[in-house]
Amino acid sequence: MQVKLVSWNVNGLRAVTGKKDWEWFSPDTADIIGLQETKASPEQLDASVASPEGWHSFFASSTVKKGYSGVAVFSRPEPLKVQVEMPFAEWQGEGRILHLEYERFHFINGYFPNGGAEILDENGKHKGLFKRLDYKMGFFDAFYGYAQELRRTKPVVVCGDFNIAHQPIDLARPKQNVLNTGFLAEERAFLDRFTAAGWIDTFRHVHGQEEGAYSWWSYKTRGREKNVGWRIDYFFVSEELRENIADAWIEKGQFGSDHCPVGLLLKF
């Protein structure tokens, strides 16, 4: 038995489904697809998108701000259970987590917070502080505890946009970004803690120290044309699934968003 999983930050589901690029979505794409930054609730979508034939579809949409954040999962196998957002009131409302339980594993699709805009001093100079960094790190702490608890019952697969490049190899210009959110020491320290606890970065597990492998590029700087990007989209699995990792990849040729899809193949 094998299970193919794909994760993609679509930067607006209504936008990407209006493009030819959405032909990517098909029965052959994957068994389970996690989307992030959907920016839409099911009632805002065409029925063919919200409930495509042959798929079970699930959404976590922002209730604090319309057209913001949001995640979705399209699954060919029917899950045993579905949890919308983490079960902690202080981390609910932005539609950032979907948890589906299957026979062999838990699956979590997450659109993790970014650090927000930088706070400048009265002279417009950098202070190295970010408006949502405390929220971001608090969310990660809550998520860590949640994922570790789930892991006690069965193995866990986590995918999504983490908004963190873990190591210098995971972005094109690490030296220029050490004071920028997404590559701050405290953000990277979370992924150090996560991997030290037995969570495997499946792309690095398969591809080792491959360079130039990114999943997000800035539209503003036309970074994709020059491959000046960041790898901030991941598939992590708990250590219990190490021997089940058959392949992991980045679909850098897929357009339609400033991110590209990333994938994982598990064999049982």
matplotlib code that plots the C-alpha trace (Angstrom):
import matplotlib.pyplot as plt

x = [0.0, 1.2, -0.2, 0.7, 0.4, 0.8, 0.8, 0.5, 0.1, -2.2, -2.2, -5.9, -8.0, -10.5, -7.6, -5.7, -8.8, -9.5, -6.1, -5.0, -2.6, -5.5, -5.4, -2.8, -5.7, -6.9, -7.4, -3.8, -2.4, -2.4, -4.5, -4.5, -4.0, -3.4, -3.9, -2.9, -3.8, -7.0, -8.6, -12.0, -14.8, -16.7, -19.7, -17.5, -16.3, -17.9, -19.4, -16.9, -14.1, -15.6, -16.9, -15.1, -16.4, -14.5, -13.0, -13.9, -13.3, -12.7, -12.1, -10.9, -11.7, -10.9, -13.7, -11.8, -11.2, -12.8, -10.4, -7.6, -5.5, -7.5, -6.6, -8.3, -7.8, -9.1, -8.9, -9.8, -9.9, -12.5, -10.9, -11.9, -12.2, -11.7, -10.6, -10.9, -8.2, -6.3, -8.5, -7.2, -9.4, -6.5, -5.2, -8.5, -10.2, -7.7, -8.4, -4.8, -5.0, -6.9, -6.3, -7.6, -7.2, -6.7, -6.2, -2.4, -1.6, -2.8, -2.5, -2.1, -2.3, -1.1, -0.7, 1.5, 1.6, 4.3, 6.0, 4.1, 5.4, 8.6, 8.3, 10.4, 11.5, 10.5, 13.2, 12.0, 15.0, 14.9, 14.4, 14.5, 11.0, 8.0, 4.3, 3.2, 6.4, 5.1, 1.9, 3.8, 6.0, 3.1, 1.2, 4.2, 4.6, 0.9, 1.2, 4.3, 2.4, -0.6, 1.4, 3.4, 0.2, -1.3, 1.9, 1.2, -1.8, -0.4, 2.3, 1.8, 2.3, 2.5, 2.5, 2.1, 3.6, 5.7, 6.9, 10.4, 13.5, 15.3, 18.9, 21.1, 20.8, 17.0, 17.1, 19.1, 20.5, 20.8, 23.3, 21.0, 18.0, 19.3, 17.3, 14.2, 11.2, 11.2, 14.9, 15.2, 17.2, 14.2, 12.1, 14.8, 15.3, 11.7, 12.5, 15.7, 13.5, 11.0, 13.4, 15.4, 12.1, 12.0, 10.2, 11.8, 12.1, 11.2, 12.7, 16.1, 15.8, 15.5, 17.6, 20.3, 22.0, 20.7, 21.1, 18.7, 15.6, 13.0, 9.2, 8.5, 9.8, 8.9, 6.6, 8.0, 11.6, 10.7, 12.7, 11.4, 13.1, 16.4, 15.6, 16.2, 13.8, 13.1, 12.1, 9.4, 6.9, 7.5, 6.3, 7.4, 6.7, 7.2, 10.1, 7.7, 7.2, 10.9, 10.9, 7.8, 9.2, 9.5, 10.0, 9.7, 9.9, 9.3, 7.2, 9.1, 7.6, 4.0, 2.9, -0.3, 1.0, 4.2, 4.6, 4.9, 3.6, 5.7, 5.0, 5.5, 5.1, 4.6, 4.7, 3.2]
y = [0.0, 3.5, 7.0, 10.0, 13.4, 16.9, 20.3, 23.7, 27.3, 28.5, 32.2, 32.4, 29.4, 31.5, 33.0, 29.8, 27.9, 30.5, 29.8, 27.1, 26.1, 24.5, 21.6, 20.3, 19.2, 15.8, 12.3, 11.6, 14.5, 12.7, 10.7, 13.5, 17.2, 20.0, 23.6, 26.7, 30.4, 29.5, 32.9, 31.5, 29.6, 26.8, 28.9, 31.4, 28.7, 27.0, 23.7, 21.9, 23.4, 23.1, 19.6, 18.0, 14.6, 11.7, 13.7, 14.3, 18.0, 19.9, 23.5, 25.6, 29.3, 32.5, 33.8, 36.9, 38.3, 37.3, 36.5, 35.8, 32.7, 29.4, 25.8, 23.0, 19.2, 17.1, 13.4, 10.5, 8.1, 9.0, 10.0, 8.5, 11.9, 15.5, 18.3, 21.9, 24.1, 23.2, 22.6, 25.8, 28.9, 31.3, 29.8, 29.5, 31.9, 32.2, 28.9, 27.6, 23.9, 20.9, 17.5, 14.3, 10.9, 7.9, 4.2, 4.4, 8.0, 11.4, 14.1, 17.8, 20.5, 23.9, 27.4, 28.7, 32.4, 34.7, 37.3, 40.3, 43.7, 45.0, 47.6, 50.7, 53.3, 57.0, 57.6, 54.8, 52.6, 48.9, 47.6, 43.9, 43.5, 42.2, 42.8, 39.1, 37.3, 36.6, 35.3, 33.2, 31.6, 31.0, 29.3, 27.0, 26.1, 25.1, 23.2, 21.3, 20.1, 19.2, 17.2, 15.4, 14.4, 13.0, 11.0, 9.0, 7.3, 6.7, 8.2, 11.8, 13.5, 17.3, 19.4, 23.1, 26.5, 26.9, 30.4, 29.4, 28.5, 26.1, 26.1, 28.5, 25.9, 26.5, 30.0, 31.7, 34.6, 33.6, 36.3, 39.0, 37.6, 36.8, 39.7, 39.1, 37.1, 33.6, 33.2, 34.7, 32.7, 32.0, 30.8, 28.5, 27.3, 26.0, 23.7, 22.6, 21.6, 20.0, 17.9, 17.0, 15.5, 13.1, 14.9, 14.2, 16.8, 14.3, 16.4, 16.5, 12.8, 11.9, 14.6, 15.4, 18.7, 19.5, 23.2, 25.6, 23.7, 26.3, 26.4, 30.2, 33.1, 36.8, 38.2, 41.7, 40.8, 38.2, 35.8, 32.7, 33.7, 33.8, 31.0, 33.4, 31.7, 30.1, 26.6, 27.2, 24.5, 21.1, 17.6, 16.4, 12.9, 11.5, 9.1, 6.1, 6.6, 6.8, 3.5, 4.4, 7.4, 6.3, 9.7, 13.5, 16.2, 19.9, 20.6, 23.7, 23.5, 24.1, 27.7, 29.5, 30.9, 32.4, 29.0, 25.6, 22.3, 19.9, 16.1, 13.0, 9.3, 6.8, 3.1, 0.6]
z = [0.0, -0.8, 0.0, -2.0, -0.3, -1.6, 0.1, -1.6, -0.4, -3.2, -2.1, -2.8, -3.8, -5.8, -7.7, -8.5, -9.6, -12.2, -13.8, -16.2, -13.5, -11.6, -14.1, -11.6, -9.4, -10.7, -9.4, -10.2, -8.2, -4.9, -2.4, 0.1, -0.8, 1.8, 0.7, 2.7, 2.5, 0.8, 1.7, 1.2, 2.9, 1.0, 0.3, -1.6, -4.0, -7.0, -6.0, -8.3, -6.2, -2.8, -3.3, -6.2, -7.3, -5.9, -3.0, 0.6, 1.3, 4.5, 5.3, 8.2, 7.4, 9.2, 11.4, 12.5, 9.0, 5.7, 2.8, 5.2, 6.0, 5.8, 5.0, 3.1, 2.7, -0.2, 0.5, -1.6, 1.3, 4.0, 7.3, 10.6, 12.3, 11.5, 13.9, 12.7, 14.4, 17.5, 20.6, 22.4, 22.3, 22.1, 18.9, 17.1, 14.7, 11.9, 10.2, 10.4, 11.3, 9.9, 11.6, 9.9, 11.4, 9.2, 10.0, 9.9, 10.8, 11.9, 9.2, 10.0, 7.4, 8.8, 7.6, 10.4, 11.2, 9.9, 12.1, 10.6, 9.7, 11.2, 14.0, 13.2, 15.6, 15.5, 12.9, 10.7, 11.5, 12.1, 15.6, 14.8, 16.2, 14.4, 15.2, 15.3, 16.3, 19.9, 18.4, 15.9, 18.6, 21.0, 18.2, 17.5, 21.2, 21.3, 18.1, 19.3, 22.4, 20.3, 17.8, 20.5, 22.2, 19.0, 18.4, 21.5, 19.7, 16.2, 13.9, 12.6, 9.2, 9.3, 6.1, 5.3, 5.1, 8.3, 7.4, 8.6, 6.6, 8.9, 7.8, 5.6, 2.8, 2.8, 1.4, -1.3, 0.7, 4.4, 5.4, 4.2, 6.1, 9.6, 11.0, 8.9, 10.1, 8.6, 9.4, 12.9, 15.5, 17.6, 14.7, 13.5, 17.1, 17.0, 14.1, 15.9, 18.9, 16.6, 14.7, 17.9, 19.2, 16.4, 13.6, 10.2, 7.4, 4.7, 1.8, 3.6, 4.5, 0.8, -0.8, 1.8, 1.4, -2.1, -2.7, -4.6, -3.5, -2.6, -2.4, -2.2, -4.3, -4.0, -6.7, -6.0, -6.8, -9.5, -7.4, -9.2, -12.5, -10.7, -8.2, -5.3, -2.9, 0.4, 1.4, 4.0, 2.9, 4.5, 5.1, 8.5, 9.8, 13.3, 13.7, 13.7, 10.0, 9.0, 7.3, 5.4, 3.6, -0.1, -1.7, -1.2, -3.7, -4.7, -7.8, -8.8, -12.3, -11.0, -11.3, -10.1, -6.8, -5.3, -3.6, -5.4, -4.2, -2.2, -1.9, 0.0, -0.8, 2.1, 1.6, 4.1]

ax = plt.figure().add_subplot(projection="3d")
ax.plot(x, y, z, "-o")
ax.set_aspect("equal")
plt.show()
